[in-house]
Each structure stands twice: as C-alpha cells, then as structure tokens.
Amino acid sequence: MSKLWLVCLVTATLAIATISPGVVVAVPTPPPCSNYKSTAERSLPYEICTKNSAIGRIQKALGLPKTGKFDAKTFDKIVSFQASRSLQQTGKIDLATLDEIADFVDNGYGSTACKFNITRANLPWKKCDYSPSIATFQSFLGLKADGYFGPGTETAVINFQYANNLSQTGIIDSSTWNTYKYPKPTTTTSAPRTNRSPSSTSPSNSGGGWNYNTQPPVYLLSSYCDLRRSAFSSSWYGQHYWWSYWGKYSDGSLKLITGGSGYEAKVPYDCW
C-alpha cells in the first residue's frame, strides 16, 4: 500500500508541475558539447550543441556571452526563460520561444534595428520577420526583395495599407495580403475618390463648409537603404556603419524615412 501511495504522490506532483504556469519543470541538463554542429539560421528549432550567428544574437539579447554556440549555459537560460513565460520547457529555441524573447527585448521596437530575425512560414508577418513570401510582396512594392521585414518594408506596408483603406498596422495580415494578391478591378464609370477636409476660408460654399480634394493621397512607391562605412572600427565589434532609408513617393519626391548607426551586428538585414 505504501508503494502505491508513493507512486500516486509522484504522479500528482509531476502533473501539477506540468500544468501550473511559471513552474520550473525539472529538465535534465545535457552533458557538455564536445563539438557544435552548424545549422541554418532559418531552420527552427535551435537545439543544444548547434551553432550559428542567430544563436549569438539571441544570446546577446538575453545577456549571455555572444558565442553563437548553443552550450549548457544557453540551454539553462532558455529553460528558465520558458518557465518565466509559461512556455513548455524544452530547452529548445522554437518559434513560440523566439516570439517571447522578441517581446521581452523589444526586438525592432519603433525605429530601432532588429536584434535578430524570426523565420515565420505563415501570416501574419511583422517587422523583424523573415519569409520568402515577404520577398514577393517587397518586389511588388519596389523594395529589395530579400524576405527580411525591416523598417523600410514596414513603412512601405503602412503606405500600401493607407492607399487601400486598410488598417495601418505595418503588419502583413490576411487583409493586406489578399488585397495585394487579389486586387479589386478599377472602373471608369465611378466618381473619383475624394479626401474631404473642413474649410476655414469658405464656410458658405456649396459644399456646406467643406472643400473636396480629388487628388490621390501621396504614398510610398519604393524605398532603399543607403549603407556607408564610417571612419571608426573596432577589433572587437568590427566596422562601424551609418545607414539611412530613403523613400520614393507617388508625387515624385525623395524623402528620408529613418536612419541609424552602429557596428556590424546592428546593421539592418535589408541594408546589406
């Protein structure tokens, strides 16, 4: 009877540890890696004893030494992070874990460059994602079609959404994607679309105090990144760069969108 009671107690304890959010489940720490297998950055999940530059960027984002090698310390850090975010504690860097890390470190927040990119097969796609499907949309927008969703792509998506009366989120969601893939046919019989704005100069005109602008809104046609070497370099961080994103607009103007500076690891992917 005592053995049966012990078995029930252990089973109940494991069940509680499995379902309770934030509980650290005992995950056996693997032995030290004798060698590290190179793995593609776009092939998730990343596992113990593998290496690539993306692992190094994730290590840096989590405050670990940037070695690019998925060692035991990185494994322990990932398990602890997964527990803190109520994720399954596998010790692997999968898509769900990577999304939580991106949220934790504000990856690409605002106008900042992406600390790392996330390979995502399906919609929705947002800044700092990568997908071959994003490249087809970039080509349509007149951008560099590399599949990396950088700040220039985000601005172009916002302008595309604006021009098509969509919510201007900067995210390629199903509505944005379907508008790109299945555009509505235009007709010559309908009246031109107008932008209506209050008039302060002719409140008594026939429009009832409103002026009507039949000109289409100005939107981004294409953008590109101008990357330049600076005079600074470091044996530890590498070459220092300046970058700026320029946009070509429908009214023929060329405007600065955003820019920044930093060493090699901070240069946005779509600038190379």
C-alpha positions in Angstrom: 0.0 0.0 0.0 2.9 2.4 0.8 4.4 1.9 -2.6 1.1 2.6 -4.3 0.7 5.8 -2.3 4.2 6.9 -3.3 3.5 6.3 -7.0 0.3 8.4 -6.7 2.1 11.2 -5.0 4.9 11.4 -7.6 2.3 11.3 -10.4 0.3 14.1 -8.9 3.4 16.2 -8.3 4.5 15.8 -11.9 1.0 16.7 -13.2 0.9 19.9 -11.1 4.4 20.9 -12.3 3.3 20.3 -15.9 0.1 22.4 -15.8 1.0 25.2 -13.4 2.1 28.4 -15.2 5.6 29.5 -14.3 6.6 26.3 -12.5 10.1 25.2 -13.4 9.9 21.6 -14.5 13.0 19.5 -14.0 14.7 19.3 -17.4 17.8 17.2 -17.4 20.9 19.2 -18.3 22.7 17.5 -21.2 26.4 16.8 -20.9 28.9 19.4 -22.2 29.1 19.5 -26.0 32.3 18.1 -27.4 31.6 19.8 -30.8 29.0 22.0 -32.3 27.0 21.3 -35.4 26.5 24.2 -37.8 22.8 24.7 -38.5 20.9 27.1 -40.8 19.6 30.3 -39.2 16.2 29.7 -40.8 15.8 26.1 -39.5 14.0 26.2 -36.2 14.2 25.0 -33.5 17.8 25.6 -32.4 19.0 22.8 -30.1 21.8 22.1 -27.7 25.3 21.6 -29.4 24.4 23.6 -32.5 25.8 26.9 -33.7 25.0 29.8 -36.0 25.2 33.6 -35.9 21.5 33.9 -35.0 22.1 32.0 -31.7 24.8 34.5 -30.9 22.4 37.4 -31.4 19.8 35.7 -29.2 22.5 35.1 -26.5 23.4 38.8 -26.6 19.7 39.8 -26.3 19.4 37.6 -23.2 22.5 38.9 -21.6 24.7 35.9 -22.3 28.2 35.9 -23.9 27.8 36.1 -27.6 29.5 32.9 -28.8 27.0 31.6 -31.3 27.2 28.2 -29.7 24.2 26.6 -28.0 26.0 25.4 -24.9 24.8 24.3 -21.5 24.6 27.8 -20.1 22.4 28.9 -23.0 20.3 25.7 -22.5 19.7 26.6 -18.8 18.9 30.2 -19.7 16.3 29.1 -22.3 14.7 26.7 -19.8 14.5 29.4 -17.2 13.1 31.9 -19.7 10.5 29.4 -20.9 9.3 28.8 -17.3 9.0 32.6 -16.7 6.8 32.9 -19.8 4.7 29.8 -19.1 6.0 28.0 -22.1 6.8 24.3 -22.5 10.3 23.9 -21.0 12.1 22.1 -23.8 15.4 23.9 -23.7 15.0 24.4 -27.5 14.6 27.8 -29.2 11.4 27.2 -31.2 9.1 29.8 -32.8 7.0 30.3 -29.6 10.1 30.9 -27.5 11.6 33.2 -30.1 8.4 35.3 -30.2 8.5 35.7 -26.4 12.2 36.7 -26.5 11.5 39.3 -29.2 8.7 40.7 -27.0 11.0 40.7 -23.9 13.8 42.6 -25.5 11.6 44.9 -27.6 13.1 43.5 -30.8 12.9 46.1 -33.6 10.6 48.3 -31.5 9.8 51.7 -33.0 12.6 52.8 -35.4 15.3 50.6 -33.8 17.1 48.0 -35.9 16.2 44.3 -35.4 18.4 42.4 -32.9 17.5 39.2 -34.7 15.1 38.0 -37.3 12.4 35.3 -36.9 11.7 32.9 -39.7 7.9 32.6 -40.0 6.2 30.4 -42.6 2.7 31.8 -42.3 0.8 35.1 -41.9 0.8 37.5 -40.2 4.3 38.9 -40.8 5.7 41.9 -39.0 8.9 43.8 -38.6 11.9 41.5 -37.9 10.3 38.5 -39.5 11.7 36.6 -42.5 9.8 34.6 -45.2 10.3 34.0 -48.9 6.7 35.1 -49.3 7.6 38.5 -47.9 10.1 38.9 -50.8 7.3 38.7 -53.3 5.5 41.5 -51.6 8.7 43.5 -51.4 9.2 43.1 -55.1 5.6 44.3 -55.8 6.3 47.4 -53.6 9.6 48.1 -55.4 11.8 47.2 -52.5 14.8 45.0 -52.2 13.3 41.5 -52.3 15.3 39.7 -49.7 12.5 38.4 -47.5 13.7 40.4 -44.4 11.0 42.6 -42.9 13.0 45.7 -41.9 11.9 49.3 -41.2 11.8 50.2 -44.9 9.4 47.3 -45.6 7.3 48.3 -42.6 6.9 51.9 -43.9 6.0 50.6 -47.4 3.4 48.3 -45.9 1.8 51.2 -43.9 1.6 53.3 -47.1 0.1 50.4 -49.1 -2.5 49.9 -46.3 -3.3 53.6 -46.4 -3.7 53.7 -50.1 -6.1 50.7 -50.0 -8.2 51.9 -47.0 -6.9 49.2 -44.7 -5.9 49.5 -41.0 -2.4 51.0 -41.0 -0.7 48.5 -38.7 2.5 47.9 -40.6 1.8 44.2 -40.4 1.1 41.9 -43.4 -2.1 40.3 -42.2 -4.6 38.4 -44.2 -6.5 41.5 -45.3 -3.3 43.2 -46.5 -2.1 40.0 -48.3 -5.4 39.4 -50.0 -5.5 43.0 -51.2 -2.1 42.5 -52.8 -2.8 39.1 -54.2 -6.4 39.8 -55.4 -6.7 43.5 -56.2 -10.2 44.8 -57.0 -10.7 45.8 -60.7 -10.9 49.5 -61.3 -13.8 51.0 -63.3 -14.0 54.3 -65.3 -17.7 54.9 -64.5 -17.4 55.6 -60.8 -16.7 59.1 -59.4 -13.2 59.7 -58.3 -12.4 59.1 -54.6 -12.1 62.3 -52.6 -10.5 63.3 -49.3 -12.8 65.7 -47.5 -11.5 68.3 -45.1 -13.1 71.3 -43.3 -12.7 74.6 -45.0 -11.9 77.7 -42.9 -11.9 80.1 -45.9 -15.3 79.4 -47.5 -17.8 78.2 -44.9 -20.7 79.2 -47.0 -19.8 77.5 -50.3 -22.0 74.9 -51.9 -20.1 72.1 -50.1 -21.6 73.2 -46.8 -18.2 74.4 -45.4 -16.2 71.5 -46.8 -13.5 71.5 -49.5 -13.1 68.4 -51.7 -9.7 67.3 -52.7 -9.8 64.9 -55.7 -6.0 64.4 -55.7 -4.9 60.9 -54.7 -3.0 60.6 -51.4 0.8 60.6 -51.6 2.1 57.2 -50.8 5.4 55.4 -50.9 6.3 53.7 -54.2 9.7 52.2 -53.2 12.4 52.6 -50.7 16.1 51.6 -50.3 18.8 51.6 -47.7 21.9 53.6 -48.1 24.7 52.0 -46.2 28.0 53.8 -45.7 31.2 52.9 -43.8 32.3 55.4 -41.1 35.8 56.2 -40.1 35.5 54.1 -37.0 36.3 50.4 -36.5 37.0 48.1 -33.6 38.9 44.8 -33.3 36.1 43.6 -31.0 32.9 45.0 -32.7 34.1 45.2 -36.3 33.4 48.0 -38.8 31.2 50.9 -37.9 28.4 52.0 -40.3 25.9 54.7 -41.0 22.6 53.8 -42.7 19.6 55.7 -43.9 16.3 54.6 -45.5 15.1 56.8 -48.4 11.6 56.6 -49.9 10.4 57.5 -53.4 6.8 58.8 -53.2 4.0 59.0 -55.7 4.4 62.7 -56.1 7.9 62.3 -57.3 9.6 63.3 -54.1 12.5 61.6 -52.4 12.4 61.7 -48.6 14.4 60.4 -45.7 12.4 57.8 -43.8 14.7 56.8 -40.9 18.3 56.1 -40.2 20.8 55.0 -37.7 24.4 54.0 -36.9 26.2 51.1 -35.3 28.7 48.3 -35.7 28.2 45.3 -38.0 25.9 43.4 -35.7 23.4 46.2 -35.5 23.2 46.9 -39.3 19.6 46.1 -40.5 19.5 43.0 -42.7 17.9 44.7 -45.6 20.8 47.2 -45.8 23.4 44.6 -46.9 
